[in-house]
Amino acid sequence: MLRLTELLGRRVIDSRGEALGKLRDLAARMEHPYPSVTAISVRSGWRRGATWRWQDVTELEPAIQLGASSERLVDFSLASDELWLAEHVLDTQVIDIRGRCLVRAGDVALSADDGVLRLVGVEIGRAAVLRRLGLRRLARRTESQLVDWRELHLASGRGHALQLLQLSTPAARVHSLSSDELEVVISRLPAHRAAEVLRAIRAPGAESPAKPEDVRRRYLRVLRRRHRAPS
């Protein structure tokens, strides 16, 4: 398993060994069940630099090497279903499935297989924070948790404050939240995302599917609270 924070800042070179800059970010297409990395962003000095296709990458260690010279690399633009992992996923809020607090994605877990790099989960807990602070020995003695990406639901999209909710699997405890706890969770989401959560909770296979009238009543109650809340 690779960690995003261990790749960020790594030197990027072309096929001739010429230094192009340092890795700024990786982009991934939000496909099911595990998003595939599609592009890299390279920072050169104080500038953002360029974005190139992941297919141009041939090696990750000791430096990230590209299979073409800098003159032959083609700049890459993200599609609407792609996200930057450092910018949009790392350090974003993960709604605790108990509905009572928020935690943050301290790192992004990646897996490489046959030239394809995939996003497989996010790491939460103090270990990821300690590791990023350079306290690796202490991090190894600190409990951490890896949340499988299949169990996460994107509660917002690119260009917004991204939130992740552990929701997708029938075993996730969010399916057995009480009415009050469920209201806490969906009150933190945009209206259209709250509707998605409620639909998912009553989907086939959920442990305690809510009745349609209960879903509608809970959703409308949250919307009324938002409307009355001071701006």
N, C-alpha and C positions, 0 to 999 in steps of 0.2 A: 504494500500500500504506500502511495505517495501522499504527501501533505502539500497543499498549495503554498503555505508560508515557507516551506523549504525550497520551493522553486522560484518564488518571487525574488527579484534582485540578482538572479543567476545570469552570468555573462552569456550573450547570444553572439554566435559567429556564423559567417556564411561558409560556403563549400571550400573557399580558399583559405579559411582561417582568419579572415578579416573581422575584427570586432565591430559589431553593429550597435551595441548598446547592452542594456540589461532588461530582463523580463519584467514588464510592468503588470501584465494581467493575462488571463486565459479566458476565452469565451466558450460557452457551451450552448448547444441547441437543446431546448427543454423538451426532449422526447422521453417516452416511457419505455422501460422503467428507469433507466439510467442515462442521463444526458451525455452526449459525446462532445468532446472538445473540438471546436471547429476553427479557432483562430488564436493567435498570440499577439499581444501588444508589446512593443519594445520601446523603452525609454532611452533616448540618447541625450546625455547631459541633462539640462533642465527642461528639455522639450519632451513631449509625449512620444514623439517618434512615429513609427509606422505600425500598421496592423497587417499581418501576413497569415496565410492559411496554415492550419495545423499540418496539412499534408506535406508541407515543405520541411517539417521537422524530421531529422533522421536520428539524432541522439539527444539524450537529456543530461548525460554526465560525461566528463566533469563540467562541461559547458553545454548549453543548448545549441546544437549545430543544425544548420539548414542545408538542404541538398542542392542549393543553387547559389550563384553569386548575387551580390546585392543588386546588380544592374538588371537581373532577370526576375527578381521578386515582384509580384503584383500586389498592390495594396488591396485590402479586403474590407468590405463594409458589412456590418452585422445586419441580419434579418430581424424581423419583429419578434420571432420566437427564440432569439438568442440573448443570453445574459453574460455580462462580465462577472467572473467568479469573485475576484477581489473587491470590485466596486459594488456589486449588487447582492452578493451572498455572504461573503466574509463579514463578520461583526454585525450582521443583521439580527433582528429580534426573532426569537423562536418562542411562540406562545406556549407556555407550559401547559401540558395536557390536563393538569388539574384546574386550569383556568384561574389561578390565583396570582401568578407572578410571571415575569418575562425573563428568559435567559438569552444569551447571545451565542451565535455560531463562532466559536473561537478558532476553528480551522475547517478546511474543506478537504475531505478524503477523496483521493483519485486512484484509479486502477488502470494499468496499462496492459493491453492484450492485443497482440498481432498488429501493432502500430496504431491502435485506437486507444485513446485516453478517455476514460469515462468518470463522471462525477458519481460517486457511490454513497456519499453520506456527508454529514456535518458532525464535527466534534464539539461537544459542549462540556463545560466544567473548567476547573482552575488549571488543569494540566496544560491545556492549549495556551492559556494566557502566560503561564510561567515559561513555557518553551519559547514563546515569542519574545519574552524579555531576556532570553539567553540563559535562563536558569534550568537547563536541561536535566541536570541530576536531580534537582528537587521535583521537576515535573514527572520524572519516572516513578517517584514515590507518592504521587498525588493521583487520586481517583479521577478518571475521566470517562466520558460516555460517547460512543459513536452511534448516531442515529441514522439508520438506513434511509437513503433517499426515497425509497419506495413508500415509506411511512409518512412522508412529508407532503403537505399540500401548499402550493404557492398561494399566499393570501393577498398578494399584490404583484404588480408587474414592473418592468423596467421603467425608470423615470419616477418611481414612487418609493416611499419608505418600505422596503421589502419586508414582509413578514412570512414566517413559515409556521404551519400548524401541523402537529402530528395527528393525522386524520385518516390516511388513505386505507389502512388495513383494518379489517373487522375487529382485530384484537386490540386496537388502540383504545385506551381508556376513555378517550373523548366520547366514544359511543355510549358510555354508561354514566355520563355526567348528569347531575340533577338539573332541574329546570333553572334554578338560580345560578349554578355554575356555568351552564350553557349560555345564559344571558351575559355573564361576564366576558366569556370568550368572544361571542359574536359582536358585543358592543365595541370591541377594539378593532373591528374590521370595517372596510368600506361596505356600503349597503349591498352592492351586487355580490361581493365576496361572502358576506354574511349569508345571503341566500344560497350560495353554493355549498357552504358548510352545512346548513340545515338540510339541503337535499341529499348530501352525502351521508349524513347521519341516519336518514331514513331509507338509505339505499338497501337493496337486497344483500343479506349477509351481515349487516350490522347487528351487534349483540342485542341492543335494546332499541329497535327502530321506533321513532316517534310517530304518532298518528298524524295524518295530514293537518287536521284541525289544530293540534298542539303546535306543530311547526309554524303554522300561519299566525297563531296567537302570540307565540314567543317573539317572532320576527317583528310583528306590528308593535309589540310592547317596547322593544328596543328602539324602533324608529320614533315612537312617541317620546321616549326619554331624550333622544338626541335633539328632537325638535324643541323641547323645553329647556335644554341645557343652554346656559349663557355662552355667548361667543367670545 
